[in-house]
Amino acid sequence: MIRYLVPHIESQIVRLPTPVAVQLPKGQVLGPPGAPVKMSFSRWSGLARLKAGQIGALAEDFVEGTLKLEGRMRDVMAVAAGLLPASPVATGISWWTGLQRQIHSFRTHSPKKDAAQIQFHYDVSDDFYALWLDPRRVYSCAYYRANDMTLVQAQEAKLEHICRKLMLQPGERFLDIGAGWGALLLWAAEHYGVNATGITLSKNQHAHVQRLINEKGLQDRVRIELRDYRHLDENRPFDKISSVGMFEHVGRANMTAYFNKIRRLLAPGGLVMNHGITSGGLDNHQLGAGMGDFIEKYIFPGGELLHVSGVLTHLARAGLEMVDTENLRPHYARTLWDWSDALEARQGEALRVLADSAGDARAEKTLRAYRLYLAGSAMSFEQGWLGLHQILATRPSDGVKDEKMKGARAGYPFRRNYMYGPAAAGPAL
């Protein structure tokens, strides 16, 4: 087995886009000296995974400590992409596989299980996330409206971009589903004067946002609730709704029900912004080559992705009308690289923070998992294996709000100039 693997691996690493050295379990090193990436294996089984291009399994070996990686994360990801035997989104499925996925999705996404899955990811440590996110802790795709924007500026531009698309007005009832650490909720309240409600399943995030609301003295018109979206009261509909980085946790089996719930929560003529990750392939619900399995195990249990066409189908079935869709895929690649670079630069601090909440052994595994997750996700958005779509939709109404657009059945102007024109509302950035 070993005699067979070694010459094949030597041939394989020569063809990779970035020079790489491979250290075998007994110390022999294959590849050029001084290569920008070095992979050191402590088990021979890792070499078989390398030969097969099982990226997810190699990532698991790294997290568990049987594989050591040296080099910049951008170079490591170039090697990972070169090892893939085929596109991780080019997977067709049979009707039987589709049925199995649907059953699995139903079983995975109950309110109780969703809460546990969200807390698994978001309640790792607030201080850990603060090391590599911007000061507002916006944990979703930024919007680099200008090429020279910093991450901080681009995240503020994203918050403003969403508020303008939603045409927020003072006094409107605004709901943020999956409010995170409260950045959009507070931005909308402070800059647009809305009456804002946010919900989250993360206990850490709930406590953090409540503290910010109290510090800013916004208790009269901003509230944060520890609540599942399925349990929201529908008797007082909202004028505008946002869902940012949340619907990836809903599950494809619940997707039509999710948009149905949003429609019932939305006042006739109101607008909803659904901002979330989509699959680059039509049929795959996660990335192939074991990458999706790695994310499921170490980062986002219960996460499921749909192609944007599937998202729009569920949205339409729920009686919502899509009025604008924008793909921010390159923006998320850049966002993730900014996060990755920040974490790489503060690994020592990250270990100390994680050790305080989870102990040394778990801290090291968590840090290694997040290093791969951020850089691997950046590569996946660069390659087009993942997308990020902002979908703006309305609940049609028989009342015409804009007399210049007869028959619109919505408050949306069906023109984009209100987002970008000099007269557009909102603070200057």
C-alpha positions as CSV (number, residue, x, y, z in Angstrom):
1,M,0.0,0.0,0.0
2,I,2.7,2.5,1.0
3,R,4.9,1.6,-1.9
4,Y,1.9,2.3,-4.2
5,L,1.0,5.6,-2.6
6,V,4.3,7.3,-2.3
7,P,5.2,7.6,-6.1
8,H,1.6,8.6,-6.9
9,I,1.7,11.3,-4.2
10,E,5.0,12.6,-5.5
11,S,3.6,12.9,-9.0
12,Q,0.4,14.6,-7.7
13,I,2.2,17.3,-5.6
14,V,4.3,18.2,-8.6
15,R,1.1,19.1,-10.5
16,L,-0.4,21.3,-7.7
17,P,-0.7,25.1,-8.4
18,T,1.3,25.9,-5.3
19,P,4.5,24.1,-4.4
20,V,4.0,21.8,-1.5
21,A,6.2,19.5,0.7
22,V,4.8,16.4,2.2
23,Q,6.4,14.8,5.3
24,L,5.6,11.1,5.7
25,P,5.0,9.5,9.1
26,K,8.6,8.2,9.3
27,G,10.1,11.6,8.5
28,Q,10.8,11.4,4.8
29,V,9.9,14.6,2.9
30,L,8.5,14.6,-0.6
31,G,8.5,17.8,-2.7
32,P,10.8,20.9,-3.0
33,P,12.6,22.3,0.0
34,G,11.3,25.6,1.2
35,A,7.9,25.1,-0.3
36,P,5.3,27.6,0.8
37,V,3.0,24.8,2.1
38,K,4.1,21.8,4.1
39,M,1.8,18.9,5.1
40,S,3.2,16.6,7.9
41,F,1.3,13.3,8.4
42,S,1.6,11.2,11.6
43,R,-0.6,8.4,10.1
44,W,-0.3,6.6,6.8
45,S,-4.1,6.7,6.4
46,G,-3.8,10.5,5.8
47,L,-1.8,9.8,2.6
48,A,-4.7,7.8,1.1
49,R,-7.0,10.7,1.8
50,L,-4.5,13.0,0.2
51,K,-4.3,10.8,-2.9
52,A,-8.1,10.6,-3.2
53,G,-8.6,14.4,-2.7
54,Q,-10.8,13.9,0.4
55,I,-10.5,17.5,1.5
56,G,-13.0,17.2,4.3
57,A,-11.2,14.2,5.8
58,L,-7.9,16.0,5.6
59,A,-9.4,19.0,7.4
60,E,-10.6,16.6,10.1
61,D,-7.1,15.2,10.5
62,F,-5.8,18.7,10.9
63,V,-8.3,19.6,13.6
64,E,-7.7,16.3,15.4
65,G,-3.9,16.8,15.3
66,T,-2.8,13.9,13.0
67,L,-2.0,16.4,10.2
68,K,0.1,19.5,10.6
69,L,-0.2,22.3,8.1
70,E,2.4,25.1,7.6
71,G,2.0,28.1,5.4
72,R,-0.3,31.0,4.6
73,M,-3.9,30.1,4.5
74,R,-4.3,31.4,1.0
75,D,-1.5,29.0,-0.2
76,V,-3.0,26.2,1.8
77,M,-6.4,26.8,0.1
78,A,-4.8,26.9,-3.3
79,V,-3.3,23.4,-2.6
80,A,-6.7,22.2,-1.4
81,A,-8.4,23.4,-4.6
82,G,-5.8,21.6,-6.6
83,L,-6.3,18.3,-4.8
84,L,-10.0,18.1,-5.7
85,P,-10.7,15.3,-8.2
86,A,-13.9,17.2,-9.4
87,S,-16.0,20.2,-8.7
88,P,-17.6,19.9,-5.3
89,V,-20.9,21.2,-6.6
90,A,-21.2,19.0,-9.7
91,T,-23.3,16.3,-8.1
92,G,-26.5,14.9,-9.6
93,I,-29.0,13.2,-7.2
94,S,-31.6,10.4,-7.7
95,W,-35.2,10.6,-6.5
96,W,-34.3,8.3,-3.7
97,T,-31.4,10.5,-2.5
98,G,-33.7,13.5,-2.7
99,L,-36.3,11.8,-0.6
100,Q,-33.7,10.8,2.0
101,R,-32.5,14.4,2.2
102,Q,-36.0,15.6,2.8
103,I,-36.6,13.1,5.6
104,H,-33.3,14.0,7.2
105,S,-34.1,17.7,6.9
106,F,-37.5,17.2,8.7
107,R,-35.8,15.3,11.5
108,T,-33.0,17.8,11.9
109,H,-35.0,21.0,12.2
110,S,-37.3,21.1,15.2
111,P,-37.3,24.2,17.4
112,K,-35.4,22.3,20.1
113,K,-32.8,21.0,17.7
114,D,-32.4,24.3,15.9
115,A,-31.8,26.1,19.2
116,A,-29.1,23.6,20.2
117,Q,-27.4,23.8,16.7
118,I,-27.4,27.6,16.8
119,Q,-25.9,27.7,20.4
120,F,-23.3,25.1,19.3
121,H,-21.9,27.7,16.8
122,Y,-22.7,31.2,18.1
123,D,-22.2,30.5,21.8
124,V,-18.6,29.4,21.4
125,S,-17.3,32.6,23.0
126,D,-18.3,36.2,22.3
127,D,-14.7,37.3,23.0
128,F,-13.4,34.9,20.4
129,Y,-15.6,36.3,17.7
130,A,-14.7,39.8,18.7
131,L,-11.0,39.1,17.9
132,W,-11.7,38.8,14.1
133,L,-15.1,40.5,13.4
134,D,-15.5,44.2,13.2
135,P,-16.4,46.2,16.4
136,R,-20.2,45.8,15.6
137,R,-19.7,42.0,15.3
138,V,-21.5,41.8,12.0
139,Y,-21.2,38.1,11.2
140,S,-22.4,38.1,7.6
141,C,-21.2,39.3,4.1
142,A,-19.9,42.9,4.0
143,Y,-20.6,45.2,1.1
144,Y,-17.4,46.7,-0.4
145,R,-19.1,49.6,-2.1
146,A,-15.7,51.1,-2.8
147,N,-12.6,49.0,-3.5
148,D,-10.5,50.7,-0.8
149,M,-13.0,50.2,2.0
150,T,-11.9,48.5,5.2
151,L,-13.9,45.7,6.7
152,V,-15.4,48.1,9.2
153,Q,-16.5,50.5,6.5
154,A,-17.8,47.7,4.3
155,Q,-19.9,46.3,7.1
156,E,-21.5,49.7,7.8
157,A,-22.1,50.0,4.0
158,K,-23.9,46.6,4.1
159,L,-26.1,47.7,7.0
160,E,-27.0,50.8,5.1
161,H,-27.5,48.9,1.8
162,I,-30.1,46.7,3.5
163,C,-31.9,49.6,5.1
164,R,-32.1,51.5,1.8
165,K,-33.4,48.4,0.0
166,L,-36.1,48.0,2.6
167,M,-37.0,51.7,2.4
168,L,-37.2,52.0,6.2
169,Q,-39.2,55.0,7.5
170,P,-39.5,56.5,11.0
171,G,-42.0,54.7,13.2
172,E,-42.3,51.6,11.0
173,R,-42.4,48.2,12.8
174,F,-39.2,46.4,11.8
175,L,-38.4,42.8,12.5
176,D,-34.9,41.3,12.3
177,I,-35.0,37.5,12.2
178,G,-31.7,36.1,13.5
179,A,-30.4,39.4,14.8
180,G,-26.9,38.2,15.7
181,W,-25.1,40.7,17.9
182,G,-27.6,43.4,17.0
183,A,-25.7,45.5,14.4
184,L,-28.6,45.8,11.9
185,L,-31.2,46.1,14.6
186,L,-29.5,49.1,16.2
187,W,-28.4,50.7,12.9
188,A,-32.0,50.7,11.7
189,A,-33.3,52.1,15.0
190,E,-30.6,54.8,15.3
191,H,-30.4,55.9,11.7
192,Y,-33.9,55.3,10.5
193,G,-36.1,55.7,13.6
194,V,-37.9,52.4,13.3
195,N,-39.6,50.5,16.1
196,A,-37.3,47.4,16.0
197,T,-37.7,43.9,17.2
198,G,-34.9,41.3,16.9
199,I,-35.0,37.5,17.6
200,T,-32.2,35.1,18.2
201,L,-31.7,31.5,19.5
202,S,-28.2,32.4,20.9
203,K,-28.2,33.1,24.6
204,N,-24.9,34.9,24.3
205,Q,-26.1,37.1,21.5
206,H,-29.3,37.9,23.3
207,A,-27.5,39.0,26.4
208,H,-25.1,41.1,24.4
209,V,-27.8,42.9,22.4
210,Q,-29.9,43.6,25.5
211,R,-26.9,45.2,27.1
212,L,-26.3,47.4,24.1
213,I,-30.0,48.5,24.1
214,N,-29.8,49.5,27.7
215,E,-26.5,51.3,27.2
216,K,-27.9,53.3,24.3
217,G,-31.2,54.0,26.1
218,L,-33.3,52.5,23.3
219,Q,-35.6,50.4,25.5
220,D,-38.6,52.3,24.3
221,R,-38.3,51.3,20.6
222,V,-35.8,48.4,20.4
223,R,-36.2,44.9,21.8
224,I,-34.4,41.6,21.5
225,E,-36.1,38.3,22.2
226,L,-34.8,34.8,22.7
227,R,-37.3,33.2,20.4
228,D,-37.7,30.8,17.4
229,Y,-39.2,32.5,14.3
230,R,-42.0,29.9,14.3
231,H,-43.2,31.2,17.6
232,L,-43.6,34.9,16.7
233,D,-47.1,36.4,17.1
234,E,-48.8,37.1,13.8
235,N,-51.5,39.4,15.1
236,R,-49.5,42.6,14.7
237,P,-47.8,42.4,11.3
238,F,-44.5,44.2,10.6
239,D,-44.0,46.8,7.9
240,K,-40.5,45.6,7.1
241,I,-38.6,42.4,7.8
242,S,-35.0,41.3,7.4
243,S,-33.4,37.9,7.7
244,V,-29.6,38.0,7.4
245,G,-27.5,34.9,7.6
246,M,-30.3,32.9,9.1
247,F,-32.2,31.0,6.6
248,E,-29.2,28.6,6.0
249,H,-30.3,27.1,9.3
250,V,-33.9,26.6,8.4
251,G,-33.6,23.4,6.3
252,R,-34.9,22.8,2.9
253,A,-37.8,20.7,4.2
254,N,-39.0,23.8,6.1
255,M,-38.3,26.4,3.5
256,T,-41.8,27.0,2.2
257,A,-43.1,27.1,5.7
258,Y,-40.4,29.6,6.6
259,F,-41.4,32.0,3.8
260,N,-45.1,31.4,4.6
261,K,-44.4,32.5,8.2
262,I,-42.7,35.6,6.9
263,R,-45.7,36.4,4.7
264,R,-48.0,36.2,7.6
265,L,-45.8,38.4,9.7
266,L,-45.5,41.0,7.0
267,A,-48.1,43.7,6.4
268,P,-49.7,43.8,2.9
269,G,-47.5,45.9,0.7
270,G,-44.5,45.4,3.1
271,L,-41.0,44.4,2.2
272,V,-38.7,41.6,3.4
273,M,-35.0,41.2,2.7
274,N,-33.6,37.7,2.8
275,H,-29.8,37.8,2.8
276,G,-28.1,34.4,2.9
277,I,-25.7,31.8,1.5
278,T,-26.8,29.8,-1.5
279,S,-25.4,26.8,-3.3
280,G,-23.4,27.2,-6.4
281,G,-24.8,23.9,-7.8
282,L,-28.4,23.2,-8.6
283,D,-28.7,19.9,-6.7
284,N,-26.1,19.7,-4.0
285,H,-27.2,20.6,-0.5
286,Q,-23.6,20.9,0.8
287,L,-20.1,20.9,-0.7
288,G,-18.7,17.6,-1.9
289,A,-15.3,16.0,-1.2
290,G,-16.3,15.8,2.4
291,M,-16.1,19.6,2.9
292,G,-19.8,19.8,3.8
293,D,-19.4,17.0,6.3
294,F,-16.6,18.8,8.0
295,I,-18.7,22.0,8.3
296,E,-21.6,19.9,9.7
297,K,-19.4,18.3,12.3
298,Y,-17.3,21.2,13.5
299,I,-18.9,24.5,12.6
300,F,-22.6,24.5,11.5
301,P,-24.6,21.4,12.4
302,G,-27.9,21.3,10.6
303,G,-26.9,23.8,7.9
304,E,-28.5,23.3,4.5
305,L,-28.0,25.2,1.3
306,L,-30.3,25.7,-1.7
307,H,-29.5,27.1,-5.2
308,V,-31.0,30.6,-5.6
309,S,-33.5,29.2,-8.0
310,G,-34.8,26.9,-5.3
311,V,-35.0,29.7,-2.8
312,L,-37.1,31.8,-5.3
313,T,-39.4,28.8,-5.9
314,H,-40.1,28.4,-2.1
315,L,-40.6,32.2,-1.8
316,A,-43.1,32.2,-4.6
317,R,-45.0,29.3,-3.3
318,A,-45.4,31.2,0.0
319,G,-47.2,34.0,-1.9
320,L,-44.3,36.5,-1.8
321,E,-43.2,38.4,-4.9
322,M,-39.5,38.9,-5.6
323,V,-38.8,42.4,-6.7
324,D,-35.0,42.6,-6.6
325,T,-32.1,40.0,-6.3
326,E,-28.4,40.8,-6.0
327,N,-25.5,38.4,-5.9
328,L,-22.8,39.5,-3.5
329,R,-20.6,36.4,-3.9
330,P,-17.3,38.2,-4.5
331,H,-18.0,40.5,-1.5
332,Y,-18.3,37.5,0.8
333,A,-15.0,36.0,-0.5
334,R,-13.3,39.3,0.5
335,T,-15.2,39.5,3.8
336,L,-14.0,36.0,4.7
337,W,-10.4,36.7,3.8
338,D,-10.5,39.7,6.0
339,W,-11.9,37.6,8.9
340,S,-9.3,34.9,8.2
341,D,-6.4,37.3,8.1
342,A,-7.6,38.8,11.4
343,L,-7.8,35.4,13.1
344,E,-4.4,34.3,11.7
345,A,-2.8,37.4,13.2
346,R,-4.3,36.8,16.6
347,Q,-4.0,33.1,17.1
348,G,-2.3,33.4,20.5
349,E,-5.1,35.5,21.9
350,A,-7.7,33.3,20.3
351,L,-6.2,30.2,22.1
352,R,-6.3,32.0,25.4
353,V,-9.9,33.2,25.0
354,L,-11.1,29.8,23.9
355,A,-9.2,28.0,26.7
356,D,-10.9,30.2,29.3
357,S,-14.3,28.9,28.2
358,A,-13.5,25.4,26.9
359,G,-10.1,24.2,28.2
360,D,-6.8,23.9,26.4
361,A,-7.4,20.7,24.4
362,R,-10.8,21.8,23.0
363,A,-9.5,25.4,22.4
364,E,-6.8,24.1,20.0
365,K,-9.3,22.0,18.1
366,T,-11.8,24.9,17.8
367,L,-9.1,27.3,16.6
368,R,-7.9,24.9,14.0
369,A,-11.4,24.2,12.8
370,Y,-12.2,28.0,12.5
371,R,-9.0,28.7,10.7
372,L,-9.9,26.1,8.0
373,Y,-13.6,27.1,8.0
374,L,-12.9,30.8,7.3
375,A,-10.2,30.3,4.7
376,G,-12.0,27.4,3.1
377,S,-15.2,29.4,2.8
378,A,-13.3,32.3,1.3
379,M,-12.0,29.9,-1.4
380,S,-15.4,28.4,-2.0
381,F,-16.9,31.8,-2.7
382,E,-14.0,32.7,-4.9
383,Q,-14.5,29.5,-6.9
384,G,-18.3,30.0,-7.2
385,W,-19.1,26.9,-5.2
386,L,-21.1,29.1,-2.9
387,G,-23.1,32.3,-3.6
388,L,-24.6,35.0,-1.4
389,H,-27.9,36.5,-2.5
390,Q,-29.9,39.4,-1.2
391,I,-33.5,38.8,-2.2
392,L,-35.9,41.6,-1.7
393,A,-39.6,40.6,-1.8
394,T,-43.0,42.0,-1.1
395,R,-46.3,40.8,0.1
396,P,-48.7,41.9,-2.6
397,S,-51.6,44.2,-1.6
398,D,-54.7,45.3,-3.4
399,G,-54.0,48.9,-2.2
400,V,-51.9,51.0,-4.5
401,K,-49.5,53.1,-2.5
402,D,-47.6,54.8,-5.4
403,E,-50.0,56.6,-7.6
404,K,-47.3,56.9,-10.3
405,M,-47.1,53.1,-10.5
406,K,-50.7,52.1,-11.0
407,G,-51.5,48.5,-10.3
408,A,-48.2,47.8,-8.4
409,R,-50.0,46.2,-5.4
410,A,-46.9,47.1,-3.4
411,G,-45.0,50.0,-1.8
412,Y,-41.9,49.1,-3.8
413,P,-41.1,51.6,-6.6
414,F,-39.8,49.0,-9.1
415,R,-36.8,51.3,-9.8
416,R,-33.4,51.0,-8.2
417,N,-32.5,54.7,-8.2
418,Y,-33.9,55.1,-4.7
419,M,-31.1,52.9,-3.4
420,Y,-28.2,54.8,-5.1
421,G,-29.4,58.2,-6.1
422,P,-28.1,61.4,-4.3
423,A,-31.5,61.9,-2.8
424,A,-31.5,58.4,-1.2
425,A,-32.2,58.5,2.5
426,G,-29.7,57.6,5.2
427,P,-26.3,58.7,6.6
428,A,-23.3,59.5,4.4
429,L,-20.6,56.8,4.5
